[in-house]
Amino acid sequence: MNAMLRINILTRGFETPNGRAFLFPLVVHRRALAKAGMDIKFISAPGGDGVTDCDLLFVESRVFSSRWVAEGDPKVLTDIAALAEQAPIVWFDISDSTGWLQVQVLPLVQLYCKSQLLADRTEYARAHYGNRIWADFYHRTQGVNDNDPAKARIIEDTALLDKLRVSWNSGLADYSLHGPTRMALRARIPLDSLLRFPRTFSAPDSDRSIEFTCRMGTEYTRNSVAHQRRRIADLLADRMTIDKLGRRAFMNEMRNSRLVVSPFGFGEITLKDFEATLCGAALLKPDMSHLETWPNLFRTGETIVTHKWDLSDILDRIAEALDHADELVEIAQRAQDVYRAALSGPESANGFVSQLRRIVDGALKPSTAA
């Protein structure tokens, strides 16, 4: 019988939505992971006892976020390097977009995992305005500038591209009506029973009196991030209001809507994508073919409807989708089927175990060593 693989997870816990989404499946599928030979332990302090007493050390990126701002690269990297000398590190970047890689840690870690990555990894060797590929698009094609442009984060040593891996996206959590409250409560009360995947999905073919909805914020510090949402708000101004609603009203509206317009925010994938899928509405997203994620609910024409990044066709795409009601229901149903299988289907635990096993196996290969 093979020995149990010991995995320590250095994390700030359930403080933020991204942190909750990172930890959620690790907690819920803990027994399945143990059965597959992976024993996981959560640790909150980098300098605590036993942090590196493991076969692999998973590090959540936000553990070092505040220190990076306060202390800068050299001190933080020295401490990460010290950890890496004692245990092989798998870095989990839990930020929103395909961009903004913390490239400075790449030489120190076995693998660099992220919820979503550019399908063409060589793009990380090129500069993107605002460190987001769509922000770069709006900067180049529409002259959108940020008041304080970000310094480009480029992987100069292309051999390091081989360390990039897709982990799991924010969908593997609970976005039912009371799900966010339970997840936030888990930050204060360490009861794993608070965490459970939603099993209730609203039927896409139910009677829906609202053609489409688009509730969103448009205030971002970076113009290159805000531009897409602001332009969509302008285009829809005479059709509907985009003002945000309270959670119950928001969920009720999506359950009564046929189509949900869901632009990019800080990242391409937003929590609304999963909420809308639970509510049985079809998603209209900007083209997502540039990225890779898991589980993948974002297949053009299969599980989502898409429009061009320049927004030249968004009104036509809305009209076309609404004119083909049966197809829209089929798209919403396929999205639900994929999502349900990932959350609570008979193979959901095995699916997550397999995804994590691929990361673990890649980290233990000698060729991935720094």
Protein Blocks (a to p, Z undefined) as FASTA:
>chain_A
ZZddddddddebjmbmklmmmmmmmmmmmmmmmmnopacdddfbfkbghklgcfbdcddf
klmmmmmmmnommlmmmmmmmmmmmoccddddfbfblnhpafklmmmpmbdcdfbdcfbl
mlmmpccehhiaklmmmmmmnopacfbdcdddddfblmlmmmpccfbdfklccfbfklmm
mmmmmmmmccfklpccdfbdcdfkbccfbfbdcdddfbdfblklmmmmmmmmmmmmmmoc
cbdcdfklmmmmmmmpfbdcdddffbmbdfklmmmmmnopacddddfklpccdddfbbgh
klpccddfklmmmmmmmmmmmmmmmlmmmmmmmmmmmmmmmmmmmklmmmmmmmmmmmmm
mmmpmklpZZ
